[in-house]
Amino acid sequence: MRKLSLFIVFILFTTFVLVNCANSSKRIRPPVTSIKITSKNTNFRIGDKLSFTLKTKIKDGSFRNTELFLDGKSLIISDKLEFSYDLETKNLNVGTHYIKAIASLNEGPNGENFNEFLLLSDLSPNKFSYKIIKSYPHNIEHFTEGLEIKNGFLYEGTGQEGSSAIYKIDLSSWKTIKESKLDDQYFGEGITILNEKLYQLTYKTQIGFVRNITTLDLLNTWYFKNEQGWGLTNDGKSLIMSDGTEFITYINPETFLEIKKIQVCNQIGVVRNLNELEYINGEIWANIWTTDKIVQIDPKTGKIVSEIDLSGLLNPNFLNGNKPVDVLNGIAFDPDKNKIYVTGKLWPKIFEIELVKK
């Protein structure tokens, strides 16, 4: 009897496996939609018309429709296996955009496929040179990472482990009246002042600090997701930071949560190494690391609207003691007097400049 029971169990199990294997072979696979993007121009720019051609290979009549999405927003639903969609790009921002196609069957799983494209700027940036209005002394030991002017004081944030600090400088005398050193493990980066608080980034520790602008005392510590912190500014509402890439991140100054990102492009490609930032008259100004160039960025679109060439501002052969000076870095705007100041890492001077259009 026991042998008979085991035999029956074996037969039932074998039947179950065979039936399921047969059903598995009949399972409907998710449909795959190819997405091809074309335009009359090789490099896609704002204002170009892009054509998306979609093709789904289904022959058994089970196809229902395909829905096309741009950056998560539905564009069109079609019940055709092959169709095209023309996209006008004049109202889009520069940067990378994402296309997704979801193909659905009457019964069975949906299939998804993705593609992406990069939109460049439709502008040729204005070109500016400069005129030196005046120069002021700058501590040649300061590895400048951030400059900010508020209420007649210049605030400077410096970098490098072991020597990072915040300095408060009286603009009437150009003398340091307050300073606060960071712990030796921190490499100080960009600074900005918002709502009477000074915010500061660090380089690779993903930590920021909030200070009292009068005493420079530490009020709070905050954390950011970006792998690195470079430049920092604000538009009166949000903190705006760079991280060495082509992206600029907007951050809530109370919760420190990310609000949005913009990607920065000119008419040639993405622009990386965005470093020290300053918000001036509705535009984001950014030093481009290792260059003598500052770019002016439209914060609404990510387009570079102007380029400022500061070549020759400081003699490149100038020696800081036995060491050469480092790169241009540091932009400060005095809104009360409409003055622009720039300097560099380990530079002996801060320059007040005026832009000269080329």
Buried (B, 14 or more C-beta within 10 A) or exposed (E): EEEEEEEEEEEEEEEEEEEEEEEEEEEEEBBBBEBEBEBEEEEBBBBBBBEBEBBBEBEEEEBBBBBBBBEEEEBBEBEEBEBEBEBEBEEBBBBEBEBBBBBBBEEBEEBBBEBEBBBBBBBEBBEBBBEEEEBBEBBBEBBBBBBBBBEEBBBBBBBBBEBBBBBBBEBEEEEBEBEBBBEEEBBBBBBBBBEEBBBBBBBEBBBBBBBEBEEBEBEEEBEBEBEBBBBBBBBEEBBBBBBBBBBBBBBEBEEBEBEEBBBBBBBEEBBEBBBBBBBBEEBBBBBBBEBBBBBBBBBEBBBBBBBBBBEEBBEEEEEBEEEEBBBBBBBBBBEEEEBBBBBBBBBBBBBBBEBEEE
